[in-house]
Amino acid sequence: MKRLIVALKTKLPDPLAVCHGELRAPASMDTEAWLIPGVASSRIPLKRANHAGETLLTLWAEPWCGVANATLGLEYPATALELAWEYLLKNHPHDSICGCSTDEVHNAMPYRFEQSRQIAEVHLQRAHEHLAAAALRDKVGEGELGLSLFAPAGGAPQSCPEVLVRLPRGWPQFNEFFGFESKPSFRLEDEAGQEVRYQLLEVIPTTRHLRTPPNKFPTGAARQTIRFALDRTVPAGHQQNFVLKPVTGPTRIPQAGAIGVARDTLRNEFLEAQAMSDGTLRLTDRTTGRVLTGLLALEDTADIGDGWFHGVALQEAGFLSTGGQVTFGLQENGPLVARLHVRVEWLVPREFDFKNMRRSAELAPLVVEHRITLRKDARHVEIATTVHNTIRDHRLRLFCPTGHGAAKTYVSDSPFDAVERPVGLRADNHTLRELQVEMTPQQNWIAGGDLALLAPGQYESAMLDQPDRPLCVTLLRAFRKAVFTDGNEGGQIQGAHTIQLGLRPGPATPAELYRLAQALAAPVRGVYLDVQDLAEIKTRRRKANVPAVSGDVVLSAQYRDGDRWVFRVFNPSGKAQTVRLTGGSNWRQTDLQGTNARPVKGSCRIGAKKIATFQVDES
């Protein structure tokens, strides 16, 4: 070995070259080290399922099952959660998670994602039900309904969350005018008995409610389902409890201050979002007066590639959504939340004509729907974008112009980091074996020009070298073959695909953007229980001081390891950050393997671009 090292040193230049930044150089003419960048947008449904599975385990199941163990003595399902991770990680081999293998490989993946999801969900639901029962016991009377809200362990505080509740039979109703639609009559109170304002959003007259009593056969009953928003903000890792009390007569809230201020416009204290006739969004930051236009424009182009690469045709033909047919209007409106529905339909080539190497002359409609939501007190806009993908051999990207034509760099998140990247391609691109491409990997967000585009689970984005410097995210690619094969139709991903997006104007730290993306990917969950449920769930709360880590950092993991907690956070910024360590006892900082522990008390400095792991005992 020593001789090998000596021989190697004699062949290396002195001094060695120093590389700064990401090691993402595409293959040159003198190397076979292919970068293969197109895998970030291959088979998007698998990417989204993976992101959802990781979010479910790290922000929901592991931390909340740990809380139930610490505060209720409920068994921590370590073996089950390990199995859920095993199913998820079996989808992580290179060609599997990259979406660049054959249909046989990828057809096996949804089963594993679903097994992981079901295991995590059943234990999370059990933990939430027991935590809700412990908090609501002796507070819910006959004919009433208890409600507990839970926020994920990490993420930004969530304002005016929406929940679904199935009301017991016989709940009092009221009707507007001559009985056009029955609505439930109820007041909502918090644990202190104070009335809480809510906004009723939807009533489904009859749905099936499943009850599974302990050691008994499950039963089903018809119940009225309602969806409503609460005038509360739920911080990350918190539980809030309420009681729905039936009353007689109409129960409404004043509509003064409704967020939908016009047929095409949403407005709260901080933002104004206006749907435009070309299907784009106009966003005004009311704190600065800055106006952003052309947001959510869509571009459809050909894709003649495979799972490895987005293939660009010489005879390209791009089709913009701004020339299509657009319909929009308010879908829901009130003082807590309002929602615009924007539908864009435009004609694009049905597929690529590989015989003549051009997009087909036959055109077909491509439909994309945006549901744009603005909540009270929110500084960002939420967008649920649904692509009805009936087109083949194409790439669909979404653009959000920043207007900062002089911008030279932008920032995007990557695992445990936020990376600054240059706008534009390298000058020697034409000399490379593998061309550098515009689109680059991300995890959750991209930011530049005082605008952030949140897109958790969409793994490809960029700021494009165009005069309006748009932030751009790939919504999907549809291609007809796997590499080294004549065809694998699964890459066309036909069907409807819904993607969660967000827009946040103004300056924000990388950790803030991470937390916003976490909240977008993990909205508040609700658990409702009636008197019978509370009688069947015997758990009671015990004294416990659940530990926590707080500061301008990002929570990556929080789970139980025997009698101790493990926390992992990271600092994506270029400056050191101080975190507070509260609750528990005997805090110590370790390496990633949980060894080399050293004691810490009260607070801790985490260096720039650093990951920190902590262990803590229960008090």
C-alpha positions as CSV (number, residue, x, y, z in Angstrom):
1,M,0.0,0.0,0.0
2,K,2.8,2.4,0.9
3,R,4.5,1.7,-2.5
4,L,1.1,2.4,-4.2
5,I,0.7,5.8,-2.4
6,V,4.3,6.8,-3.3
7,A,3.8,5.8,-7.0
8,L,0.5,7.7,-7.1
9,K,2.1,10.9,-5.6
10,T,4.8,10.8,-8.3
11,K,2.2,11.0,-11.0
12,L,0.1,13.8,-9.5
13,P,0.7,17.5,-10.2
14,D,2.2,19.6,-7.5
15,P,0.5,21.5,-6.2
16,L,-2.9,19.8,-6.6
17,A,-5.7,21.8,-8.2
18,V,-8.4,23.0,-5.7
19,C,-12.0,22.8,-6.7
20,H,-14.6,25.1,-5.3
21,G,-18.4,24.6,-5.3
22,E,-20.3,21.6,-6.6
23,L,-18.5,18.8,-8.5
24,R,-21.0,18.7,-11.3
25,A,-18.8,19.0,-14.4
26,P,-20.3,17.2,-17.4
27,A,-18.2,14.7,-19.3
28,S,-15.4,16.2,-21.3
29,M,-13.7,14.6,-24.4
30,D,-11.0,13.0,-22.3
31,T,-13.2,11.4,-19.6
32,E,-16.1,8.9,-19.5
33,A,-17.4,10.3,-16.2
34,W,-20.9,11.0,-17.4
35,L,-23.1,13.3,-15.3
36,I,-26.4,12.2,-16.8
37,P,-28.5,15.2,-15.5
38,G,-31.9,14.3,-16.9
39,V,-32.6,11.7,-14.2
40,A,-33.8,14.5,-11.9
41,S,-37.0,14.8,-14.0
42,S,-37.5,11.2,-15.1
43,R,-40.7,9.5,-14.0
44,I,-41.9,12.3,-11.7
45,P,-44.6,10.3,-9.9
46,L,-41.9,8.1,-8.4
47,K,-40.0,11.1,-7.3
48,R,-43.1,12.6,-5.6
49,A,-43.9,9.3,-3.9
50,N,-40.4,9.1,-2.5
51,H,-40.5,12.6,-1.2
52,A,-43.9,12.0,0.4
53,G,-42.5,8.8,2.0
54,E,-39.5,10.5,3.5
55,T,-41.6,13.4,4.8
56,L,-44.1,11.0,6.4
57,L,-41.4,9.1,8.3
58,T,-39.1,12.0,9.3
59,L,-41.6,14.8,10.1
60,W,-44.6,12.8,11.1
61,A,-44.3,9.1,12.2
62,E,-41.0,9.0,14.0
63,P,-41.4,12.3,16.0
64,W,-45.1,11.9,16.9
65,C,-44.8,8.2,17.8
66,G,-41.9,9.4,20.0
67,V,-44.1,12.0,21.7
68,A,-46.8,9.5,22.3
69,N,-44.2,7.1,23.9
70,A,-42.8,9.9,26.1
71,T,-46.0,11.5,27.2
72,L,-48.4,8.5,27.2
73,G,-46.2,5.5,27.6
74,L,-47.5,4.2,24.2
75,E,-45.0,1.7,22.8
76,Y,-42.6,3.2,20.3
77,P,-43.0,1.1,17.1
78,A,-39.3,1.0,16.3
79,T,-39.4,-2.4,14.4
80,A,-42.4,-1.3,12.3
81,L,-40.9,2.0,11.4
82,E,-37.6,0.3,10.5
83,L,-39.6,-1.9,8.2
84,A,-41.2,1.2,6.6
85,W,-37.7,2.6,6.0
86,E,-36.7,-0.8,4.5
87,Y,-39.5,-0.7,2.0
88,L,-38.7,2.9,1.1
89,L,-34.9,2.3,0.8
90,K,-35.5,-0.7,-1.4
91,N,-36.6,1.9,-4.0
92,H,-33.4,3.9,-3.6
93,P,-30.9,1.9,-5.9
94,H,-29.5,4.2,-8.5
95,D,-31.5,3.3,-11.6
96,S,-34.7,2.8,-9.5
97,I,-35.0,6.2,-7.8
98,C,-33.5,7.9,-10.8
99,G,-36.4,6.7,-13.0
100,C,-34.1,5.6,-15.8
101,S,-34.5,1.9,-15.7
102,T,-37.0,-0.4,-17.5
103,D,-40.7,-0.6,-16.9
104,E,-40.3,-3.9,-15.0
105,V,-38.1,-2.2,-12.4
106,H,-40.3,0.8,-12.0
107,N,-43.6,-1.1,-12.0
108,A,-42.4,-2.8,-8.8
109,M,-41.7,0.4,-6.9
110,P,-45.3,1.7,-6.2
111,Y,-46.0,-1.4,-4.1
112,R,-42.9,-0.7,-1.9
113,F,-43.9,3.0,-1.5
114,E,-47.4,2.0,-0.5
115,Q,-46.2,-0.6,2.0
116,S,-44.0,2.0,3.6
117,R,-46.8,4.6,3.6
118,Q,-49.4,2.2,5.2
119,I,-47.0,1.0,7.9
120,A,-46.1,4.6,8.9
121,E,-49.7,5.9,8.6
122,V,-51.2,3.2,10.9
123,H,-48.8,3.9,13.7
124,L,-49.0,7.7,13.2
125,Q,-52.8,7.6,13.4
126,R,-52.6,5.5,16.5
127,A,-50.2,8.0,18.1
128,H,-52.4,10.9,17.1
129,E,-55.6,9.3,18.4
130,H,-54.1,8.5,21.8
131,L,-52.6,12.0,22.1
132,A,-55.9,13.5,21.2
133,A,-57.8,11.3,23.6
134,A,-55.5,12.2,26.5
135,A,-55.9,15.9,25.8
136,L,-59.7,15.9,25.2
137,R,-60.7,13.5,27.9
138,D,-63.3,15.0,30.3
139,K,-63.7,18.0,27.9
140,V,-66.1,16.5,25.3
141,G,-69.7,16.0,26.3
142,E,-72.4,13.8,24.8
143,G,-73.2,14.9,21.3
144,E,-70.1,17.0,21.0
145,L,-66.9,16.3,19.0
146,G,-63.3,16.7,20.1
147,L,-60.7,17.9,17.6
148,S,-56.9,17.9,17.8
149,L,-54.6,19.5,15.3
150,F,-51.1,18.3,14.8
151,A,-48.3,20.0,12.9
152,P,-45.2,18.2,11.5
153,A,-42.1,18.2,13.7
154,G,-40.3,20.5,11.3
155,G,-41.4,23.4,9.1
156,A,-42.8,26.9,9.3
157,P,-45.8,27.7,11.5
158,Q,-49.0,27.0,9.6
159,S,-51.8,29.6,9.6
160,C,-55.5,28.9,9.1
161,P,-55.2,25.2,8.6
162,E,-58.0,23.2,6.9
163,V,-59.4,20.0,8.4
164,L,-61.9,17.3,7.5
165,V,-64.4,16.2,10.2
166,R,-67.2,13.6,10.0
167,L,-70.1,14.8,12.2
168,P,-72.1,12.2,14.2
169,R,-75.7,11.5,13.1
170,G,-78.4,13.9,14.3
171,W,-76.2,17.0,14.2
172,P,-78.3,20.2,14.1
173,Q,-78.6,21.8,10.6
174,F,-79.6,25.2,9.2
175,N,-80.6,26.2,5.7
176,E,-80.2,29.4,3.7
177,F,-83.4,30.8,2.3
178,F,-85.6,27.8,1.3
179,G,-83.3,24.9,2.1
180,F,-81.0,24.8,-0.9
181,E,-78.1,23.3,1.1
182,S,-78.0,22.0,4.7
183,K,-75.2,23.2,6.8
184,P,-74.2,22.1,10.3
185,S,-74.7,24.4,13.3
186,F,-71.8,24.4,15.7
187,R,-69.5,26.6,17.8
188,L,-65.8,25.8,18.1
189,E,-64.0,26.3,21.4
190,D,-60.4,25.9,22.5
191,E,-59.2,24.2,25.7
192,A,-59.7,27.5,27.6
193,G,-63.4,27.6,26.5
194,Q,-62.8,30.5,24.2
195,E,-64.7,30.6,21.0
196,V,-62.5,30.1,17.9
197,R,-63.5,31.6,14.5
198,Y,-63.8,29.2,11.6
199,Q,-64.6,29.3,7.9
200,L,-66.8,26.6,6.5
201,L,-65.5,25.5,3.1
202,E,-67.3,22.3,2.1
203,V,-70.2,20.1,3.2
204,I,-70.5,16.5,1.9
205,P,-74.0,15.3,2.9
206,T,-73.2,11.5,3.3
207,T,-69.9,9.7,3.7
208,R,-69.0,6.5,5.3
209,H,-67.4,6.7,8.8
210,L,-65.5,3.6,9.9
211,R,-65.2,2.7,13.6
212,T,-62.9,0.0,14.8
213,P,-63.6,-0.7,18.5
214,P,-61.0,-2.6,20.5
215,N,-61.4,-6.4,20.1
216,K,-64.6,-5.9,18.1
217,F,-65.7,-6.1,14.4
218,P,-65.4,-2.8,12.6
219,T,-68.7,-1.0,11.9
220,G,-69.6,1.7,9.4
221,A,-72.1,4.6,9.7
222,A,-73.3,7.4,7.4
223,R,-72.0,10.8,8.5
224,Q,-72.0,14.3,7.2
225,T,-68.4,15.4,6.3
226,I,-67.3,19.0,6.6
227,R,-64.1,20.8,5.7
228,F,-63.3,24.1,7.4
229,A,-60.4,26.4,8.2
230,L,-59.6,27.5,11.8
231,D,-58.4,31.0,12.8
232,R,-55.3,29.6,14.5
233,T,-51.6,29.3,13.7
234,V,-50.0,25.9,14.6
235,P,-46.2,25.9,15.1
236,A,-44.1,23.0,14.1
237,G,-44.3,20.0,16.5
238,H,-47.3,21.3,18.3
239,Q,-50.7,19.9,19.2
240,Q,-53.8,22.2,19.6
241,N,-57.2,20.9,20.9
242,F,-60.7,22.1,20.3
243,V,-64.4,21.0,20.9
244,L,-67.2,21.3,18.3
245,K,-70.4,22.1,20.2
246,P,-73.8,21.7,18.4
247,V,-76.1,24.7,18.6
248,T,-79.5,25.7,17.3
249,G,-79.8,28.1,14.4
250,P,-77.4,29.6,11.8
251,T,-73.7,29.8,12.7
252,R,-71.8,32.1,10.4
253,I,-68.8,34.4,10.6
254,P,-68.7,37.9,9.2
255,Q,-67.3,38.2,5.7
256,A,-65.7,41.5,6.3
257,G,-62.1,41.3,5.3
258,A,-62.6,38.4,2.8
259,I,-59.3,37.6,1.1
260,G,-61.0,37.2,-2.3
261,V,-61.4,40.9,-3.0
262,A,-62.5,40.5,-6.7
263,R,-63.4,37.8,-9.1
264,D,-59.7,37.4,-10.1
265,T,-57.8,38.7,-7.0
266,L,-56.7,37.4,-3.6
267,R,-55.4,39.9,-1.0
268,N,-54.2,39.7,2.6
269,E,-52.0,42.0,4.7
270,F,-48.8,41.0,2.9
271,L,-49.7,39.8,-0.6
272,E,-52.0,40.4,-3.6
273,A,-52.3,37.6,-6.2
274,Q,-54.3,38.3,-9.4
275,A,-55.1,35.8,-12.1
276,M,-54.5,37.2,-15.6
277,S,-56.3,36.5,-18.8
278,D,-53.3,34.6,-20.3
279,G,-53.3,32.1,-17.4
280,T,-50.4,33.7,-15.5
281,L,-50.3,35.2,-12.0
282,R,-49.5,38.7,-11.0
283,L,-48.1,38.9,-7.5
284,T,-47.7,42.1,-5.5
285,D,-45.6,42.3,-2.3
286,R,-47.7,44.8,-0.4
287,T,-44.9,45.4,2.2
288,T,-42.5,46.7,-0.6
289,G,-44.8,47.5,-3.5
290,R,-42.8,45.2,-5.8
291,V,-44.9,43.6,-8.6
292,L,-44.1,40.3,-10.3
293,T,-45.8,39.4,-13.5
294,G,-46.0,36.4,-15.8
295,L,-45.8,33.9,-13.0
296,L,-46.9,30.3,-13.7
297,A,-46.4,30.5,-17.5
298,L,-46.0,27.1,-19.0
299,E,-43.8,25.9,-21.9
300,D,-44.3,22.6,-23.7
301,T,-41.4,21.3,-25.8
302,A,-40.3,18.0,-27.4
303,D,-38.4,15.3,-25.5
304,I,-36.7,12.8,-27.8
305,G,-34.5,11.5,-24.9
306,D,-34.7,8.7,-22.4
307,G,-34.5,8.2,-18.6
308,W,-30.9,9.6,-18.6
309,F,-31.3,12.7,-20.7
310,H,-33.8,15.2,-21.9
311,G,-33.4,15.0,-25.6
312,V,-33.6,18.3,-27.6
313,A,-34.6,17.9,-31.2
314,L,-33.1,20.1,-34.0
315,Q,-36.6,20.7,-35.3
316,E,-37.9,21.9,-31.9
317,A,-41.4,23.5,-31.6
318,G,-42.2,25.1,-28.2
319,F,-45.8,25.9,-27.3
320,L,-46.6,28.4,-24.6
321,S,-49.7,28.3,-22.4
322,T,-50.1,32.0,-22.6
323,G,-51.7,31.6,-26.1
324,G,-54.3,29.1,-24.8
325,Q,-57.8,29.1,-23.6
326,V,-58.1,30.3,-20.0
327,T,-60.9,30.2,-17.4
328,F,-60.6,31.3,-13.8
329,G,-62.6,32.4,-10.9
330,L,-63.0,32.3,-7.1
331,Q,-63.5,28.8,-5.8
332,E,-63.6,29.5,-2.1
333,N,-63.6,32.8,-0.3
334,G,-63.6,34.2,3.2
335,P,-61.5,36.1,5.8
336,L,-59.3,33.1,6.6
337,V,-58.7,31.5,3.3
338,A,-59.5,32.1,-0.4
339,R,-58.8,30.1,-3.5
340,L,-58.6,30.8,-7.2
341,H,-59.1,28.1,-9.8
342,V,-57.3,28.7,-13.0
343,R,-57.6,26.3,-16.0
344,V,-55.4,26.6,-19.0
345,E,-55.9,24.6,-22.2
346,W,-53.7,24.9,-25.2
347,L,-52.9,22.8,-28.3
348,V,-49.6,21.0,-28.6
349,P,-48.2,18.3,-30.8
350,R,-49.7,14.9,-29.8
351,E,-46.3,13.2,-30.0
352,F,-42.9,13.2,-31.7
353,D,-42.6,12.0,-35.2
354,F,-39.4,10.0,-35.1
355,K,-39.6,9.1,-38.7
356,N,-39.3,12.7,-39.8
357,M,-37.6,13.9,-36.6
358,R,-40.0,16.7,-35.8
359,R,-43.1,17.1,-33.6
360,S,-46.2,15.7,-35.1
361,A,-48.5,17.9,-37.1
362,E,-51.5,16.5,-35.2
363,L,-52.3,18.8,-32.3
364,A,-54.1,17.8,-29.1
365,P,-55.2,19.7,-26.0
366,L,-53.0,19.9,-22.9
367,V,-54.8,20.9,-19.8
368,V,-53.2,22.3,-16.6
369,E,-55.2,23.5,-13.6
370,H,-53.9,25.7,-10.8
371,R,-55.6,26.1,-7.4
372,I,-54.1,29.2,-5.9
373,T,-54.5,29.6,-2.2
374,L,-53.9,32.6,0.0
375,R,-54.4,32.5,3.8
376,K,-54.7,35.1,6.4
377,D,-51.3,36.2,7.7
378,A,-49.4,34.2,5.1
379,R,-46.4,35.7,3.3
380,H,-46.5,33.0,0.6
381,V,-49.0,31.8,-2.0
382,E,-49.8,28.1,-2.3
383,I,-50.4,26.6,-5.7
384,A,-51.6,23.0,-6.4
385,T,-50.9,22.4,-10.1
386,T,-52.6,19.5,-11.8
387,V,-51.2,18.4,-15.2
388,H,-53.6,16.2,-17.2
389,N,-50.9,14.5,-19.2
390,T,-52.3,13.0,-22.4
391,I,-49.3,14.1,-24.6
392,R,-46.3,12.0,-25.5
393,D,-42.6,12.7,-26.0
394,H,-42.6,16.1,-24.3
395,R,-41.3,18.2,-21.5
396,L,-43.4,20.7,-19.5
397,R,-41.8,23.5,-17.5
398,L,-43.2,26.2,-15.3
399,F,-41.7,29.8,-15.3
400,C,-41.8,32.5,-12.7
401,P,-39.9,35.6,-14.0
402,T,-38.0,37.6,-11.4
403,G,-37.3,40.7,-13.5
404,H,-33.7,40.8,-12.2
405,G,-32.0,40.8,-15.6
406,A,-28.6,41.5,-14.0
407,A,-28.7,38.4,-11.7
408,K,-25.5,36.3,-12.2
409,T,-26.3,33.5,-9.6
410,Y,-29.2,31.9,-7.9
411,V,-29.6,29.6,-4.9
412,S,-31.2,26.1,-4.7
413,D,-31.4,23.5,-2.0
414,S,-29.6,20.2,-2.1
415,P,-29.3,17.5,0.6
416,F,-28.3,19.3,3.8
417,D,-27.2,22.4,1.9
418,A,-28.2,25.5,-0.1
419,V,-26.0,25.9,-3.2
420,E,-25.2,29.0,-5.2
421,R,-25.1,28.4,-8.9
422,P,-24.2,30.6,-11.9
423,V,-26.9,31.7,-14.4
424,G,-26.1,30.4,-17.9
425,L,-24.0,27.7,-19.4
426,R,-20.2,27.5,-19.5
427,A,-18.5,29.1,-22.4
428,D,-16.8,25.9,-23.6
429,N,-20.0,23.9,-23.7
430,H,-19.7,23.3,-27.4
431,T,-16.4,21.4,-26.8
432,L,-17.8,18.9,-24.3
433,R,-18.6,15.2,-24.9
434,E,-21.7,15.7,-22.7
435,L,-23.5,19.1,-23.0
436,Q,-24.1,21.0,-19.9
437,V,-27.9,21.7,-19.5
438,E,-29.9,24.5,-18.0
439,M,-31.8,22.5,-15.5
440,T,-30.1,21.5,-12.3
441,P,-31.0,19.3,-9.2
442,Q,-33.0,20.6,-6.3
443,Q,-34.8,19.1,-3.3
444,N,-37.5,21.6,-2.4
445,W,-36.9,25.2,-3.6
446,I,-35.1,27.6,-5.8
447,A,-34.5,31.3,-5.1
448,G,-33.1,34.4,-6.8
449,G,-34.0,38.0,-7.5
450,D,-35.9,38.2,-4.2
451,L,-38.3,35.5,-5.2
452,A,-38.5,31.9,-4.1
453,L,-40.3,29.1,-6.0
454,L,-41.1,26.3,-3.6
455,A,-41.5,22.9,-5.2
456,P,-41.0,20.0,-2.7
457,G,-40.4,16.7,-4.4
458,Q,-39.8,18.3,-7.9
459,Y,-36.1,17.6,-8.3
460,E,-35.2,19.8,-11.3
461,S,-35.0,23.6,-11.5
462,A,-32.9,26.6,-12.6
463,M,-32.8,30.3,-13.1
464,L,-32.6,30.7,-16.9
465,D,-30.3,32.9,-18.8
466,Q,-33.1,35.0,-20.2
467,P,-33.7,38.8,-19.9
468,D,-36.4,38.4,-17.2
469,R,-34.3,35.8,-15.3
470,P,-37.2,33.3,-14.7
471,L,-37.1,30.7,-12.0
472,C,-38.0,27.5,-13.7
473,V,-39.1,24.1,-12.5
474,T,-39.7,21.0,-14.6
475,L,-43.2,19.7,-13.9
476,L,-42.7,16.5,-15.9
477,R,-40.9,14.8,-18.8
478,A,-42.6,12.1,-20.9
479,F,-40.4,9.8,-23.0
480,R,-40.8,6.5,-24.8
481,K,-37.7,4.5,-24.0
482,A,-35.2,3.5,-21.4
483,V,-31.6,3.9,-22.2
484,F,-30.2,1.1,-24.4
485,T,-33.7,-0.1,-25.2
486,D,-36.1,0.4,-28.1
487,G,-39.0,1.4,-25.8
488,N,-40.5,1.4,-22.3
489,E,-43.8,3.2,-22.4
490,G,-44.0,3.7,-18.7
491,G,-41.8,6.8,-19.1
492,Q,-44.7,8.6,-20.8
493,I,-46.4,8.8,-17.4
494,Q,-49.9,9.4,-18.8
495,G,-52.6,10.6,-16.5
496,A,-53.2,13.3,-13.9
497,H,-50.3,14.6,-11.7
498,T,-50.7,17.1,-8.9
499,I,-47.7,19.1,-7.8
500,Q,-47.5,21.3,-4.7
501,L,-45.9,24.7,-5.3
502,G,-45.4,27.9,-3.5
503,L,-44.3,31.5,-4.2
504,R,-42.5,33.6,-1.6
505,P,-41.4,37.1,-2.5
506,G,-38.9,39.1,-0.5
507,P,-35.7,38.1,1.3
508,A,-35.6,34.9,3.2
509,T,-32.8,32.8,4.7
510,P,-32.2,29.3,3.3
511,A,-33.4,27.7,6.5
512,E,-36.7,29.7,6.2
513,L,-37.3,28.5,2.7
514,Y,-36.6,24.9,3.8
515,R,-39.1,25.2,6.6
516,L,-41.7,26.7,4.3
517,A,-41.2,23.8,1.9
518,Q,-41.6,21.4,4.8
519,A,-44.9,22.9,5.8
520,L,-46.1,22.9,2.2
521,A,-45.3,19.2,1.9
522,A,-46.7,18.3,5.4
523,P,-49.9,20.3,6.1
524,V,-51.5,20.2,9.5
525,R,-53.4,17.0,10.3
526,G,-56.6,16.7,12.3
527,V,-58.0,13.9,14.5
528,Y,-61.6,14.0,15.7
529,L,-63.1,11.9,18.5
530,D,-66.6,11.6,20.0
531,V,-67.6,10.4,23.5
532,Q,-67.6,6.7,22.4
533,D,-64.1,7.1,20.9
534,L,-62.8,8.6,24.2
535,A,-64.3,5.8,26.2
536,E,-62.6,3.2,24.1
537,I,-59.1,4.8,24.1
538,K,-57.8,4.4,27.7
539,T,-54.6,6.3,27.4
540,R,-53.9,9.1,29.9
541,R,-51.2,11.7,29.8
542,R,-48.2,11.4,32.1
543,K,-45.7,14.0,33.1
544,A,-43.0,14.4,30.5
545,N,-40.9,17.2,29.1
546,V,-40.4,16.5,25.4
547,P,-37.1,18.0,24.2
548,A,-36.8,20.3,21.3
549,V,-34.1,22.0,19.1
550,S,-35.0,25.5,17.9
551,G,-33.2,28.2,15.8
552,D,-32.6,29.2,12.2
553,V,-31.7,25.7,11.2
554,V,-33.6,22.8,9.5
555,L,-34.8,19.7,11.4
556,S,-33.8,16.6,9.5
557,A,-34.7,13.8,11.9
558,Q,-36.3,13.4,15.4
559,Y,-36.8,9.9,16.7
560,R,-36.6,7.6,19.7
561,D,-33.6,5.3,20.2
562,G,-34.4,3.3,23.3
563,D,-34.8,5.6,26.2
564,R,-33.2,8.6,24.5
565,W,-34.2,11.0,21.7
566,V,-32.1,11.7,18.7
567,F,-32.2,15.0,16.8
568,R,-30.5,15.9,13.6
569,V,-30.5,19.5,12.3
570,F,-28.4,21.3,9.6
571,N,-27.4,24.9,8.9
572,P,-27.6,25.6,5.1
573,S,-26.5,29.2,5.4
574,G,-23.0,30.7,5.1
575,K,-23.0,31.9,8.7
576,A,-22.9,30.0,12.0
577,Q,-26.2,29.7,13.9
578,T,-27.1,29.3,17.5
579,V,-29.7,26.7,18.5
580,R,-31.5,26.3,21.8
581,L,-31.8,22.9,23.4
582,T,-34.8,22.7,25.7
583,G,-36.5,19.9,27.6
584,G,-35.0,16.5,28.5
585,S,-31.7,16.1,30.3
586,N,-28.0,15.3,29.6
587,W,-27.8,16.8,26.1
588,R,-24.7,15.7,24.1
589,Q,-23.6,16.3,20.6
590,T,-22.4,13.3,18.6
591,D,-21.2,12.4,15.1
592,L,-23.5,11.0,12.5
593,Q,-23.0,7.5,13.9
594,G,-24.0,8.6,17.4
595,T,-20.5,8.2,18.8
596,N,-17.8,10.7,20.1
597,A,-20.4,12.3,22.3
598,R,-19.6,15.6,24.1
599,P,-22.0,17.3,26.6
600,V,-23.8,20.5,25.6
601,K,-26.0,22.7,27.8
602,G,-28.8,25.2,26.9
603,S,-27.5,26.2,23.5
604,C,-25.0,25.3,20.8
605,R,-23.3,27.0,17.8
606,I,-23.7,25.2,14.5
607,G,-21.1,26.2,11.9
608,A,-21.9,27.3,8.4
609,K,-22.9,24.4,6.1
610,K,-22.7,22.0,9.0
611,I,-24.9,19.1,10.2
612,A,-25.4,18.5,14.0
613,T,-26.6,15.4,15.7
614,F,-27.8,15.5,19.3
615,Q,-28.8,12.8,21.9
616,V,-30.9,13.6,24.9
617,D,-32.4,11.6,27.8
618,E,-35.9,12.0,29.1
619,S,-36.2,14.3,32.2
